[in-house]
Every structure is written in C-alpha cells, then in structure tokens.
Amino acid sequence: MCVPRVTCRRHRVGRLPLRQQLGKAGVENSPVSEMTSWGVPCLLVLTAGCVTGVSKQDVRQQIWDYMESQNLADFPRPVHHRIPNFKGASRAAEHFPRVQALQVARTIKVNPDAPHTSACFFVLDSKKTLLVPTPRLRTGLFNKITPPPGATKDLLRTCATSQGVRSYSTPVGLDSRVLVDLVVVGSVAVSEKGWRIGKGEGYADLEYAMMVSMGAVSQKTPVVTIVHDCQVVDIPEALLEDHDLTVDYILTPTRVIATGCEHPKPTGIIWSKISCEVMGKIPILRSLRCRERQAGRDVTLQDEPRHLLGTSSQQPPPLSTVRRHQDPHQPESCSGQGEDGPSNTVFIGNLPRGTRVSELKRALRDLGTVPQRLTWQGPQRRAFLHYEGPTSAQQAVSCLQGLRLGAATLKVALARPQRAGDVTGGCAEEPRPDRRSAVSDL
C-alpha cells in the first residue's frame, strides 16, 4: 500500500483542518508530520503522487473551502468555481511594479479577474500597453485598453475594471502581429515550483496556447500570478499536464516568489484536446485551426473523425464514408463526392431567419475561408460557397464545422458537384441554387 507523504508550507493565515485535507483523498488515518517554526501554523497539503483520490479538483475544493471558512475572500462570494478575489489583493499587486520583468515589458496581457484590478491599474499608470482577453473568447483573443487622453488616476482605475473593458477597449485582430512581453494569469492554487491550477475551465491555458500559435509569446515570456499566501501549496507534479501553463513569478501580500520553473510551457494548441463543441463557441480558434491546417499541421479535434480533416495532402472522402457520419436531418444530396467527381462548392444550411448575407460574409472573412463566389438563398435559409477547387472546399468544410450565427449552429457540407447545364452547382435532391439568386463576391 502506498502511504501518502504529507508536507507543510508555512503561512500566516491559520491551518487548514487535517481531516478536511485528507478526507477527500480517502486517507484519513495516514501518518502526518507538522512543523510550526516561529509559532506559525502550517498549511498541510498532500503531495502523494500515487494516491488515486488526489486530483486538481481536490486541490481547488480545499482552497475554496479554506478561504471561505477563514473569511479570506472579498466580493464576489462564495469563491467556489472562481479565481478567488482575496483580501489583500491590492497589497500583493503593490509588488508588481518592482518585478524586473515588468519594468522592461512594454505590452502586458492581464486576465481581468477581480484580484488583478490593481495590477491593471499599475500597467496603465506606467504608460504601458494593457491587453485583456475578450470575455470567453467569443469575439477574438485580445482587447486593448486605451484610456482617453489626459486620463486621471481615478479614470485609470475605472479603465482597469470590467467597466473599462466595455467602455475603453478595442479589439486586436488576429493579423495585428502583437508581441506580448509579460502575461498575468489568475490561479486557484500554485506551487513554489511554478505548477499552477486554475478554476477548471481551461481558458487561461487555451489563451496562452493561442498566443503561441499567433506568435505573440514564446517560452521566454514571463508569466506572473497574484494569489493569497494560502493559495501557495505543494502540488503533485503528477497532476501537471502538457497543456498546463506554469508561472515564473508569484505575488502574495507578503512576498514575491521567483519560481525558477524550467518545465516547458505549452508550445501551441493541442487540437486533440479541443472538442467540436468548443470550436463552435470560439470563432478565433477556428481561424487559427485553418491557418495551422494550411501549414500542414495535424489539427484533428478530440471528437472528430480523421476523414473530415481535409488537409492539403488528403483527398475528399468517398460518398459512402461521409454518409455513414452524416447528420440525419441533413439532405444526403449535400454530402461529399458525387457521381461527377469531387465538389468545389460548400452547402451552408440552417441559416437563422432574417439573416443577412453581410453577416455570413463577415463570419467567413473572420475565419479566413473566403470563397470566390457566394450564392445567397436567404428565404430558403441556405447559401452556397464556391471555391477554387475541391481541396479548398474540403478545407472550408472542416474549418466551418460548428459555425454559429446567432443562436443557430449552421449545417456545413460539400455540395453535389456541378453537372452539365447547371451553372451554379448545388444539391441534387435539395433544390438547386436559383439562377436568379444573388451570386456575389466577398
């Protein structure tokens, strides 16, 4: 039987009850050693790599429970399922201007969590460029906070809040070639070695991976986190995964910790861990995927059959293969390859009622999948995209999977190839594009 090793980390915030620490791992009767040098209580945290009950969620729950029980949190409460806004966050942020990496940085990306408000203010007050992620990455990756000319310190403090993101920010496009000199992320728990645990949604890790794919950051870009002292704990290295972001500096109300972490940071997006559902929610992620596919990288998603990938080295799949995986509500006529060979036309269905062609064009431009021509059949809630060749069309199908306009997820598939006498192409059983329909360039 593997006996967990329990270590301690000295903090001035009280002691987390041992039963609470060990109960979640199912090892309440395990031996414990405890240190209280200088009369300071210790925070006991499991570091047993072989105990099956210890997980990231266990660590999160312990931190959240402890902060609530000891009244260490500020609004919003409770802290569960959040990056905790802790009492003393402003004191922790006071260390920020003294970090050498900040002094030389010109462009700084800060996650707009509540404990980072003071850090955002220091960035703006230092006349540096402040970038924040767009909320849940719905419309892009970055927003740039631009205070009005002559802004007072009070106005800068407003700019550093969520209100500032709404009132004083502008989107930063994918092609902006922005270079980020320093990154500030929120954490639920972090170790002095630099291991980090977030709130469990994975957005901070994904944002960083997307920045790598954009060329905005590198392995040398410093990463800072701001936490309460009780959030600095021993985290088993076994919990660290290849997509997890590590940190170089930890700021607490009482100290600055340079982790010296040598574990490599994520080197890009791990597509095999991205689901089709996530792709459907994050347009910029689809754009990055198209770029990486065109560069010849494997961008197969977690729950995507490989034959839908459509890289330049692959031919479109045979019709029978596509039909087996086809949406039962989608006409068979809009499947992959027809009798006359592969198609260069993409069928778009399930357009929301009242959708304008300009909305679809804008979505296609944002994703980098602009066709040569577009046949619009809005009253029938569909459109046809005409590409240069079958390979471009197949790539567009893969890139557009999960595309949403409003609340509707669009149906996307290769259309039947053009036949003699049909000038626009389209589907066989599905009504073909009306020759009187608008055929427009983007």
N, C-alpha and C positions, 0 to 999 in steps of 0.2 A: 504493500500500500504506500502510495506516495504521500508524504506528510508535507503540507504547505509550509513555506518559510514566510514568516511574518516579520516585516521590518518596520521601522518607525522613522518619521521625519519630524523634526522639531518645529513647532509653530506656537504662536502666542494666542491661539484662538480657542483653546479648550480641546477636549479629547472626544473623538467620535466613539460611541459605545462599542466595546469589543463584540458584544452579541450581535449588534447591527452589522458590523463589518464581516463577521464570519458566517452569520446565519444564511446570507444569500448564497454562499458557496457550499453550504451543507457541511461545514467542518467546525461546528461549534466547540467540539471537545479537543481541538488541536492545541499543541503547546504554543505559548506566546512569550516573547521577550519584550520588555518595555523599558525605555530609557527616559529619564526625566532630569537630565543635567540642567543645572542652574534653576531647578524647581519649575521648569517649563514643561507642561504636559505635551505628550506626543500624539500625533495623528497616526493611527495604525492602519496600514493598508496592505492587503495581500499582494504578494509578488510571486505566487506559486504558479509557474508555467504549466504544471501538469495537473492542476485541479480543474476538472471539467466544468465546474459551476461558475468559474470566474470568466466574465465577458466584459466587453465595453459597456454594455447596458448596466451591468452590476456596478461598475465604477461610477457611471453617471448617476445612478439612483442613490448611491451612497453620498455623493457630493451634494446633490439636490436636497436629500433628506436632512443632511447635516446643516446646510446653510439655512434651511427653513427652521429647524429645531433650535438653532442658536441665534436666530434673528439677525443674520448677517447680510440679508438681501434688502435691496431697495426696490421700489416700483419698477417694473410690473411684478406682482406676486400672484401665485407662487412661482418659484423659479423653475419648476419641473418642465422639461421639454423646451427650455430656453438656454441661451447663453446668459448666465446669471449677471444681473446688474447688482453689484455688491456695494456695501457701504465701504467707502474709502477708495472708490474707483478714481476719483479726481486726484487723490494723493498718489496713487500708482501712476497715473498719467503724468504727474509732475516730473517723473524720472525721464520721460520721453525725450525732451529737448537735450538731455545730457548724453544720450546714446550716440556714439560716434557715427554709427551708420546713418542715423537721421540727419546729422549735421551736414553730411556730404550729399545726401539724397536731394533730388530736385522734384521728382514725381513720386507720390506716395499713394498707395491704394489701401484704404481702410474699410473694413466691414462695418456697416453702420449699426452695430449693436449698441445698446444703451450704455455699457461701460466705456465705450470708445468716444463718447461725445467730446470729452476734454482733449483727447488725442487729435481729433479732427480740428478742434479749435487751434491747437498748437501748430498744426500743419499750415492752416490758413494764416495765422498770425505771423508765421515765419516767411510768408510770401512764397510758399511752395505750392506746387500743383497737387490738388486733392482729387483723387478718383474714388468713387464708391461703386459697388456693383449695383446694377439695376435690380429692383425687387424681384426675387425668384427668377431672375434672368429672362423675364418674359419678352422684353423688347430689345435686348442687347446684352453686352457684358459690362461696360463701364458707363457711368455718368460723371462728367467733370463739374465740380462745384466752382462757380465763377461769381464771387461776391461783387456787388456793384462798386464802382469807383468811389474811393474815399470812405469805404465802409468802416464804421466804428467797431470797437471791440464787442459791444453788445450785439451788433448786427452779425459779426463774425461768429459769435456763439449761436445765433439763430441759424446761420448757414451750416453749422456743424451738426444740426439736428435733422430729424426726418423731415421737418418743415422746409429746411434748406434744400434737401434733395428735391422736394416738389417745386420749390419756388426759384431756386438759383442754380439749377443744374442743366446741362445739355448733354445729349448722348454722344458717345465717342464711337465712331464707326469701326467696323472690322478692318478696314483698309487704312486706318489712321497711322499705323506704324508707331504706336505709342510704346515707349520704353519705361517700365516701372522700376524704380530704384530701391523701393522698400515696400514690404507688404505687412499689414497688421490684420491678424485674424482673431476671432473670438474662440474661446475654449471653455469646455466644462471641466476638464482635468488636463494637467500637463505634468510631465516629469522633468527633473533637472537634467536628464539626458536629452531632452528635446522631443520625447514622444508626446503626441497630442491626441486628445479625444474631444470631438465636437458634440453637438446635440443629437447627432444621429441621422440627419437628413442628407449629409454628404455635399452640401452646396459649396462649402469653403474648399474642400479638396477638388471638386469639379471646377470651380472658378480658377484655381491655380493651374490645373491641368490645361484648361482652355487658354490661359495666358501663355503657357509654354507653347501650345500649338500656334498661337498668334506671334510668337517670338518676342513677347513683351517682358518675359522674365527668363532667368537662367538659373543654374544650380548655385551661382554665387549671389543671387538676390537675397538679402537678409529677410527673415520672417520674424515678426515680433508678436507676442501675445500679452494681453493685460488681464491679470486674474487676481483673486484674493489669495492670501497666503495658504488658506485651507485647500485651495484647488491644486496646489503643487504637491503631488503624491508620487509614490512609486507605481509605475505602470509596467506590467509584464511585457517584455519585448515580444513575447509570442502573440500578443494582441496586435502588433504593428503589421499592417498590410501594405502591399506595394503601391496602392493608390493613396495612402495616408500622407498628409503633409506634416512635416516636422518643423520645429521652431528653433531659431538661433538665440533669441533673447526673450526672457520672461520678466515682466514688470509687475511687482506687487506693491502694496502700500509700504512695505518695509525694506525692500531690496530690489536690486537688478541682478538677474542671473544670466550669465553668458553660458549657454549650454555646451558650446563646442561640438555640437552634433555633427557627426560625419556620415550619418545614414543618408543615402541619396534621396533627394526629393523626387516627386513624380516627374517623369520625363515627357509627359504628354497624356492625352486622353486614352484610357484603356477602354476601347469600344466594346469589348466583350463583356464589360460590366455595366453597360448602358442598355436600358430596355427600350423597346419601341414606344412605350408609354411616355418615358422621359423625353425621348426625341420629339414626340408630338407636342410637348409643352414648352420646349426651348428652341425657338427659331434659329438663334445664332449657332446652336450646337449642330443643327442640320447643315448650316453653311460651312462650318469647319469640317464636317464629315465629307461634304462634296469636295472640298479642297484636298483633303488627305487622300480621298479615293483617286482623284485625278493625279496625285503624286505617286500612286501605285501602292499605297499602304493598305493593310488589311483593316477594314472598318466594319466587319461583321458584328452585329449587335448581339446582345445576350440571348434574345429570343427570336432571332431572325434566321430563317433557313439560308444557307450559303448561296443557293442558286438565285436569290433575289438581289445579291450584292451588285452584280453588273459592272465589275471593274473593266478597264480597257482591255485586259488580257482574256476576258471571258466573252463567249458568245451568248446571246439571249437564250434562255432555256426553252426546250421544246414545249409545245402547247399542252401536251398531256401532263407534263410536270407542273405547269402553272395551274391547271385546272384542279389538281388534287389539293392545292393550298389556297384556292380562291375563296373570296368572300361569297357565301351562298346567296347573298342579296344582290350581288353584282352580276350583270349580264355576262354570260360566257363569251359573248362576242368581243368583249373588251379584254381578252386575255392576250397572252404573249405573242406567239408566232402564228400567222395564218397560212393559208394554202399557197400564197404567192411569195412567201419568204418573210424575213423579219421586218417589223414596222418601224417607221421613224416618227410616229405620231403617238402622243400620250393622251389618254382619256382622263378628264377630270370630272367627277360626278359629285352629287350631294351638295352642290353649292347652296348656301343659305338663301332663302327667298329675299329678294331685294338687293342681292349682292351686285356691286358694280364691277365692270371689267377692270377699272383702275385699281380696285382692291386686290384682285388676283394678280395683276401686273406688278404691283408693289411687293407682294409676297414673293413672287418669282425673282424679282431683282434682289431682294434681301437674301435669298437663298443661293444666288449665283446660278440659277437654272433658266436663264432667259432663252426662249425658243426663237426660231427665225420668224415664225408667224403664229398667230393665235386666232382660232375660230371660236367666237363667243356665241353661245346659245343660252343666254341668261334665263329666258322664260322657261326653258326645259331644265334649268338648274345644272347645266353642264358646259364644258368647254373642251377644245382640242388644241393641244400644243404640238406644233410641227418643228422637228429638229433636223439638223443637217444629215444625220444618219442613224441607223439602229443603235449603235453603241451610245451615242449621246442621249437618245431617247431612253435607253435602259438605265443609264446613269441618273437621268432625271426622275424616273420612276422610283429608284431606290432613295434618292435624296428627298423626294416629296412624300414618302410614306409618313403618315401621322400628321400631315399638314392640317392646320385648323384655320378656319375663317369664322370669327365669332365663336359661337358655341358648337359649331359643326365640324366634325372630322371629315375631310374630303376623301372620296374614293379615287384612287390613282392606279392606273394600269396601262399597259401598252394597248393601243387600239389595233383593230384589224388593219393590215397594210392596204395601201391604195390599190384599187382594181381599175381595169380599163374602163374609161368613161366616167370615173369618179375623180373629180379634180381636187377634192379636199380630204379624202380619206375618212376613216371613222370606224364604226362598228357595223357588223353585219345585221344581226337581229335588232340591236338597238338602232333607232332612227339615225340615219347618217346626217352629218352636218348639212344644214340647209344652205344651198348655194347662195341664197340671199342673205345669209347671216353675215354679220360683220367679220371680216378677216383682217386683222390689224397687226402691225409690227409693234414690238415693245420698245 
